Amino acid sequence: MVDVTVPLTSPELRRRAVDAAAGRAPFDVLLRNGKIADVATGELRDADVGLVGPLIASTHPTGQRNDALKIFDLAGAVIAPGLIDSHMHIESSMVTPRVYAQTVVPQGTTTICWDPHEIGNVSGLAGVRWAIEATKGLPLRILVEAPSCVPSAPGLERSGAAFDATAMTEMLSWPEVIGVAEVMDMRGVINGSPRMSSIVSAGLSSKKFVCGHARNLKGQDLQAFMAAGIESDHELTSKADILEKLRSGMTLELRVSHENILPEAVAAFQELGCVPQTVTLCTDDVFPDDLARRGGMVHHLRCLVSLGMRPLDVLRCATLNAAMRLERRDLGLVAAGRRADLVIFDNLSDFTPLEVFTSGVHAASHGTLLADLPAELSGLPLKTVKHSLVTAEDFQVPVPDASKARIRTVRTPRTTQWGERDVAVKDGHITLPPDTALMAVFNRYGENSAPGLGVLEGWGDWSATIGTTILHDSHNLAVFGRNPEDMALVANTLIASGGGMAVARNGQIVAHVPLPVCGLLSPEKLDVVSQQFAAVRDAAAAATTWDGPTAMIKLVTGASLACNPGPHVTDLGITDGMTGEIITNMVMETI
């Protein structure tokens, strides 16, 4: 197995590397006839690279040396630093860390910064500890961040745990934890809530990173958020947003999971005349079929180059900029004395990975992992959906003794707005207008309480029912639809499978991906999970006539993101992340 944590400080290792670089000893590995992608100078230049153990010992003119235990003739291929994913959630790919590493290392990703926020919300400190242990022995360097917002909107939702400053201090004391993960409770930070102030303070006291989630923050609010000590953001929304945050000194984690923002980012860099050192790249959330079909970070590189960015600028963001942000002087550059995390690309347009080295070990070749993997960690966190079976009655909004009612609604997905609607009442329950659907959110952590209910507008016309326990960020059980019987069927299917996603139509489950690990992950291989999820994704896309830029599957998983501005349905009712308002009864008046 590859030890990606092996230190580079050994005098014996350094002596061997010096001797090899000086020509007094052979290299362990010689990469010959390649082109170095020099992300420091912006050059693509002919060179050979010699490795000794986990170290790069030498970069030198082509053909100067031929003494090595193993020689790779690269025939003009490009030698680049291993890709660094500066912010991501393995949970979004619905597989365990072991399977994730098996997938992304052959794609050229050698380091990731993982916020196990979703696992933390479900399984608390024990879940985060499991996540850390599950990273050990893998050929992928997984730098873990301590989830800061469990739940992400306290008081507006309930999750499986609640982290305070004491929990944060404990996690930051673990040597595997590099800092505080994205601080999502923007309102709490700006308003100086004691909970968030103490959590951020714990991060600052630890002298580790404090990462942010600054969606739609600008002006005084952005400055206040940063003044608290929060350094980064990946919730970018426009060219203007990107420019303001760069000019404010934030580190940006430009994400590929929202490809619609990438042209805005390229336009911002063109206006500046440069790509700032404070720009890194991340995947954030990548679904399993996308990870298998397109890739993670490598897809990000292709997207940005296709939009007109210089390939070496793109690579710099994904390597040296990220390494500098992480204060990892051993990573991010093909240079003597650095760690031998390297990816060999065929070229800098389609970025097909040919060979991958992690800490000097030949870890992958032509899309296949060569490095040995440890067995799957035992003690998977299972049986986390703790709710009794539901009935169709749970999906009815009662309005006694009336023929009509005026209700509050949640208008438009993602950038939600409050709305109002007059509805008919039949048999003591509201009748949903044909262009609306009901969203029901059940607390799945043992409360067995009635669900939070909200009527959605602007999602198109519904013809099927969708359910999920992937529901950012508390990951309660949500069901979307119009038919109470089908909604109960979907909910009970997910309760029985320990979580996952499912779609029903006309009394039948038409697609289902079981996710029994925390209700978020599958222990199966990626190809199995990808096929199951792709069926759910397709069925969800066909569930309504929605034709907007964001896929339906993303809309449903983010529909309860209560920390964001605007109304969102949670297990407590309809809430607003910026005002703190909670509406437990959508009925405003009856007629």
Order of alpha helices (4+ residues) and beta strands (2+ residues): alpha-beta-beta-beta-beta-beta-beta-alpha-beta-alpha-beta-alpha-beta-alpha-alpha-beta-alpha-beta-alpha-beta-alpha-beta-alpha-alpha-alpha-alpha-beta-beta-beta-beta-beta-beta-beta-beta-beta-beta-beta-alpha-beta-beta-alpha-alpha-beta-beta-beta-beta
